[in-house]
């Protein structure tokens, strides 16, 4: 018997032992089984205003504020992921388009709640050159100075 033959026999024995070990029931549960779970995705159980805000942000960034609009696939994904009805999606898209016509940009939806966006649209407020004063404190603390400058300029980070 040559050296390679012995190595091949050892390798095939190791593979067989590995397959047998994978088929056998483990003696104790896996570490993942010990983690607490709620059974449902946390975002699906969020309050409706928060889900609508997240849906508006997502729609704004996938084309809801462009003349071409967003695709049906994107709208379906938002409907399923955020548990928002079709009528609410239509309303969100109309509000986002009005928001865009007032000069606001998709990056502005990152720091506004949907309720604030509807207030801006209802008041007909044009976008100022510098939006630093409109950014909430939690948003300013979360981002660096350079990132905040990009948001104020309306550029993607």
N, C-alpha and C positions, 0 to 999 in steps of 0.2 A: 504494500500500500504506500502510495506516495504522500508527500506532505499536503498537496492540494486536496487529495481525496479526504484526508482526515479533517481539513479545514471545512470542506463542503459538508461532511457529515456533522460536524459540530454546529455549523450554521443552520442546517436543516433541523437539527435537534433543538436549537435555540428558538427557531421560528415555531416549531410545533409546541414547545413549552409556552411561548408567548400567546399563541392562539388558544391553548387550553386555559391559560390564566384569564384571558379576556372573556371566555365563555363561562367561567365559573362565577358563582354569586359571591360578591365581596363579603368579608367577615363583618365589616362595619360600614355605615353609610358614608357617602362621599362628603367632602367638606361643603360642596355647593348645596347639599340637601339640608344642611344645618342653618343656612341663612334664612332669616324671616322674610316671607313674601306676603303681599296683600292679595295676590291672585289676579290683580288687574293692573294695567298700566296707569301710573300716577296721573298722567296728563289727561286721561279720559274722565277722571273723576273730579277735575278742577271745576270751580264755579263757572257759570256761563260767561260772565264778562271777561274773565281771563282767557277762556277758550276763544272767544271772538277776537280779543286783542291779538292772540297768537296767530289766529287764522288771517287776520288783516295784515300782520307783518309778513307772513309767508306769501300771501297773495301779492303784496306790494313788491316783493323781491323776485317773484317768478313772472312778472309782467302785467300785473293788475293795474299798474299806473302808466302803461304804454298804450299807444293807439291800437297796436295789434292785439293787446289783451293777453291773457294766459291761456294755456291749453286746457282742454277738457280733462286730460289726465291730471294736471296740477289741481284743478278744482275738485276732482274726485278724491285725490289724495288728501286735500285739506278737509273735505267733508268727512272722510273716514277717520283721519288722525285726530281731528279736533272736535268731532261729534257736533258739527254745525249743519243745520238744515239748508237746503238749496235756496230757500227764500232769504235766509240770513246771508248766504254767499252773494246773492244778487245785490242785496242792500250794501254789503261791504264793498263790492266792486264799484257800485255807483258812488259811494262816499269816497273811495280811493281816487276815482277819476276826477271828482270835483276837487279833491285835495291837490291833485296834480295840476289842474287848471289854475289853481291859485298860486302856483309856483313852487309848491312843496315837492320834495324828492323822496324816493323810496327809503333812503337812509334816515329820514326824519321819523319814520314809523318805529325805529328801534328804541326811541326814548319817549314816545307818546303812547298813552293808553288809547284804546279805540274811542272811548267817551270823549277824550280831549280832542281827537281828530274830528269827531262829529261837531263839537263845539266850534272848532276853528272853521269848518266848512259852513256851519250855520251863520257864523259872524262874518264870513267872507274875508277873513284875515289873510293878507298876502304874506309870503315868506320873507322875513327880513334877511339882509345880507349876512348877519351874524346871529346864529341861533343859540349862542352860549347862555343867554339869560333864560331861555325856555327849557334848557336841559335840567332834569331833576338831579338832586344831590346824589342819589344812589347811582345814577348813570355816570356822573362826573367822577365819583370815587372809583368806579370799576375800570375806567379806561385811562390810558396814558395821555399826555398832552398832545403828542403827535396824532394819536387815534382820534381825539376830540377835534383836532383841526380838520381831519378828513371828514368827520361827520358834519362839521359846520360848513365845509365846502361842498358837501353833498357827494363826495366820492366814496366808493366802496373801500372798506378797510382791508 
